[in-house]
Amino acid sequence: MKGIILAGGKGSRLYPMTKAVSKPLIPIYDKPMVYYPLTVLLMSGCDEIMLITAPPDVEAYQRLLGDGSQFGVHIRYGIQYVARGIADAFLIAEDFIAGEPCCLILGDNLFYGSDLDDLLHVASQRREGATIFGYPVKNPTAYGVVEFDENNNVLSIEEKPQRPRSKYAVPGLYFYDGDAVALAKTLTPSARGELEITDLNRLYLEDDRLKVQLLGRGFAWLDTGTVESLMDA
């Protein structure tokens, strides 16, 4: 399975820390933040990984991660010249993905849990459709929100809804089959000018090919988008 780390964006909510350095290069305790999503991809069985970032930051990531051999994988680098949304990663990585299943993780999302490797294994073994995760939060209006039935069948997925249909946010970790690039090409930019990952997931939902796995008790999902959440991490 191919793996993608999206480490673009300006991290403007963390200014001035991120004015001179890409957010996923900021340390979390004793490691650069990007080590944590990289570890998730390693646990998912990805041996080929593309890290996508903005042009000024490519050299810094290359100095840190090299070609990936120190981690037992091969790392390539892609450039996102304009921040056009999460789903834009599939257009940038089209040749790298080459029609294979892939896992996409955001460079500023951290996951922790004793059974995380089991959940990742289940998701990575699916070869049809897409798998997202659901994590209970107190402020679902700030996230993409997934609604599901008692059998964890996805009923709806919405981006920052004013009236959330559930308390489960969708973290920045996604597994897709080989159709992800073709579907991403059909997306049109949202009102904020981005190719939304929620819109891509909705296409899978409309085709009844979207699964959700819940991260419940014993799991932690840390989104480091603000100074407060960075300190929590």
C-alpha positions as CSV (number, residue, x, y, z in Angstrom):
1,M,0.0,0.0,0.0
2,K,1.2,3.5,-0.9
3,G,1.3,6.2,1.9
4,I,0.9,10.0,1.6
5,I,1.7,12.6,4.3
6,L,0.2,16.0,3.5
7,A,2.5,18.5,5.2
8,G,1.4,21.6,3.3
9,G,-0.5,24.7,4.6
10,K,0.8,27.8,6.3
11,G,-0.1,26.9,9.9
12,S,-1.2,30.5,10.3
13,R,-3.0,29.8,13.6
14,L,0.4,29.0,15.2
15,Y,2.2,32.2,14.1
16,P,4.9,33.3,14.8
17,M,6.1,29.7,15.3
18,T,5.3,28.6,11.8
19,K,6.4,31.8,9.9
20,A,9.8,30.2,9.4
21,V,9.2,26.5,9.7
22,S,6.6,24.1,8.4
23,K,4.2,23.1,11.2
24,P,4.9,19.3,11.1
25,L,8.6,20.1,11.8
26,I,7.7,21.6,15.2
27,P,8.7,19.2,18.0
28,I,6.2,17.2,20.0
29,Y,8.2,16.3,23.1
30,D,11.4,14.8,21.8
31,K,10.5,14.2,18.1
32,P,9.5,16.3,15.1
33,M,5.7,16.2,14.7
34,V,6.0,14.5,11.3
35,Y,7.5,11.4,12.9
36,Y,4.1,10.6,14.4
37,P,2.1,10.4,11.1
38,L,5.0,8.6,9.5
39,T,4.8,6.0,12.3
40,V,1.1,5.5,11.5
41,L,1.9,4.8,7.8
42,L,4.7,2.3,8.9
43,M,2.2,0.6,11.2
44,S,-0.3,0.4,8.2
45,G,2.2,-1.5,6.1
46,C,3.2,1.3,3.7
47,D,6.7,0.8,2.3
48,E,6.4,3.6,-0.3
49,I,5.6,7.1,1.0
50,M,5.2,10.5,-0.6
51,L,5.5,13.6,1.6
52,I,3.8,16.6,0.0
53,T,4.7,20.1,1.2
54,A,5.1,23.7,0.1
55,P,8.1,24.6,-2.1
56,P,10.2,26.4,0.6
57,D,10.0,23.4,3.0
58,V,11.0,20.5,0.7
59,E,14.7,20.8,1.6
60,A,14.1,20.8,5.3
61,Y,12.0,17.5,5.1
62,Q,14.7,16.0,2.9
63,R,17.4,16.8,5.5
64,L,15.2,15.2,8.2
65,L,13.8,12.1,6.5
66,G,16.2,11.5,3.5
67,D,15.1,8.8,1.2
68,G,13.4,6.9,4.0
69,S,16.0,4.1,4.2
70,Q,16.6,4.8,7.9
71,F,13.0,3.8,8.5
72,G,13.0,0.8,6.1
73,V,10.9,2.6,3.5
74,H,11.3,4.6,0.3
75,I,10.2,8.3,0.6
76,R,9.5,10.6,-2.3
77,Y,8.6,14.3,-2.2
78,G,5.8,16.1,-3.9
79,I,5.2,19.9,-4.0
80,Q,1.9,21.7,-3.4
81,Y,2.5,25.1,-5.0
82,V,-0.9,26.4,-3.9
83,A,-2.9,25.2,-0.8
84,R,-5.8,23.8,-2.7
85,G,-7.2,21.4,-0.1
86,I,-6.6,17.9,1.2
87,A,-8.0,16.1,-1.8
88,D,-5.5,17.9,-4.0
89,A,-2.9,15.5,-2.6
90,F,-4.3,12.8,-5.0
91,L,-3.8,15.0,-8.0
92,I,-0.2,15.8,-7.0
93,A,0.6,12.1,-6.2
94,E,-1.2,10.6,-9.2
95,D,1.9,9.1,-10.8
96,F,3.2,7.9,-7.4
97,I,-0.1,6.2,-6.5
98,A,-0.3,4.6,-9.9
99,G,-3.8,3.2,-9.4
100,E,-2.9,1.3,-6.2
101,P,-4.7,1.5,-2.8
102,C,-3.3,4.3,-0.6
103,C,-3.4,5.8,2.9
104,L,-3.5,9.5,3.4
105,I,-2.6,11.1,6.7
106,L,-2.2,14.8,7.6
107,G,1.2,15.9,8.9
108,D,-0.3,17.5,12.0
109,N,-2.6,14.7,13.2
110,L,-1.4,12.5,16.0
111,F,-3.0,9.1,17.0
112,Y,-2.3,7.0,20.1
113,G,-3.9,3.9,21.4
114,S,-3.0,0.3,22.4
115,D,-5.0,-1.3,19.6
116,L,-4.3,1.2,16.9
117,D,-2.2,-1.2,14.9
118,D,-5.1,-3.6,14.8
119,L,-7.5,-1.0,13.5
120,L,-4.9,0.1,10.9
121,H,-4.4,-3.5,9.8
122,V,-8.2,-4.0,9.2
123,A,-8.4,-0.8,7.2
124,S,-5.4,-1.5,5.1
125,Q,-6.6,-5.0,4.2
126,R,-9.8,-3.6,2.5
127,R,-9.2,-3.4,-1.2
128,E,-12.6,-1.9,-2.2
129,G,-13.9,1.5,-1.2
130,A,-12.7,3.9,1.4
131,T,-12.3,3.8,5.2
132,I,-12.5,6.8,7.5
133,F,-12.4,7.0,11.3
134,G,-14.7,8.5,13.8
135,Y,-13.6,10.2,17.1
136,P,-16.0,11.7,19.7
137,V,-15.4,15.4,20.3
138,K,-17.1,18.1,22.3
139,N,-17.2,20.6,19.4
140,P,-18.2,18.7,16.3
141,T,-19.1,22.0,14.4
142,A,-15.3,22.5,14.0
143,Y,-14.7,19.3,12.1
144,G,-16.0,17.0,9.4
145,V,-18.7,14.9,11.0
146,V,-19.7,11.4,10.3
147,E,-23.2,10.0,11.1
148,F,-23.7,6.2,11.2
149,D,-26.2,3.6,12.3
150,E,-25.9,0.9,15.0
151,N,-23.9,-1.3,12.6
152,N,-21.4,1.5,11.8
153,N,-22.8,2.0,8.4
154,V,-22.1,5.5,7.2
155,L,-25.3,7.5,6.8
156,S,-23.9,11.0,6.1
157,I,-20.7,13.0,6.2
158,E,-20.7,16.8,6.5
159,E,-17.9,19.5,6.7
160,K,-18.2,21.8,9.8
161,P,-22.0,21.5,10.1
162,Q,-23.9,24.1,12.1
163,R,-26.2,21.3,13.4
164,P,-24.1,18.1,13.6
165,R,-25.9,14.8,13.2
166,S,-23.4,13.1,15.5
167,K,-20.5,13.9,17.9
168,Y,-18.0,12.0,15.9
169,A,-15.4,14.0,14.0
170,V,-13.4,12.6,11.1
171,P,-9.7,12.7,11.9
172,G,-7.1,13.3,9.2
173,L,-6.5,9.6,8.4
174,Y,-8.0,8.0,5.3
175,F,-7.7,4.7,3.4
176,Y,-8.7,4.5,-0.2
177,D,-8.8,2.0,-3.0
178,G,-7.4,2.5,-6.5
179,D,-10.3,4.8,-7.6
180,A,-9.2,7.8,-5.4
181,V,-7.3,9.7,-8.0
182,A,-10.0,9.3,-10.7
183,L,-12.7,10.5,-8.2
184,A,-10.6,13.4,-7.0
185,K,-10.3,14.6,-10.5
186,T,-14.1,15.1,-10.7
187,L,-14.2,17.4,-7.6
188,T,-14.8,21.1,-8.0
189,P,-13.4,23.6,-5.5
190,S,-15.6,24.6,-2.5
191,A,-16.6,28.1,-1.5
192,R,-13.3,28.5,0.1
193,G,-11.5,27.5,-3.1
194,E,-10.3,24.0,-1.9
195,L,-10.8,20.4,-3.1
196,E,-12.5,19.1,0.1
197,I,-11.7,15.6,1.4
198,T,-15.3,15.5,2.6
199,D,-16.5,15.8,-0.9
200,L,-14.3,12.9,-2.0
201,N,-15.6,10.8,0.9
202,R,-19.1,11.7,0.0
203,L,-18.6,10.2,-3.5
204,Y,-17.6,6.9,-1.9
205,L,-20.7,7.2,0.3
206,E,-23.0,7.7,-2.6
207,D,-21.6,4.5,-4.1
208,D,-22.1,2.7,-0.8
209,R,-18.4,2.1,-0.5
210,L,-17.5,4.2,2.6
211,K,-16.7,2.5,5.9
212,V,-16.1,4.0,9.3
213,Q,-14.1,2.6,12.2
214,L,-14.5,4.2,15.6
215,L,-11.8,5.4,17.8
216,G,-13.4,5.1,21.2
217,R,-12.2,4.7,24.8
218,G,-8.4,4.2,25.1
219,F,-7.6,6.2,22.0
220,A,-6.4,9.8,21.6
221,W,-6.5,11.9,18.5
222,L,-4.6,15.1,18.7
223,D,-5.1,17.9,16.2
224,T,-2.3,20.4,16.6
225,G,-3.9,23.3,14.7
226,T,-3.9,25.7,17.6
227,V,-1.5,26.7,20.3
228,E,-3.8,25.1,22.9
229,S,-4.1,21.8,21.1
230,L,-0.3,21.8,20.4
231,M,0.3,22.1,24.1
232,D,-2.1,19.2,24.8
233,A,-0.1,17.1,22.4
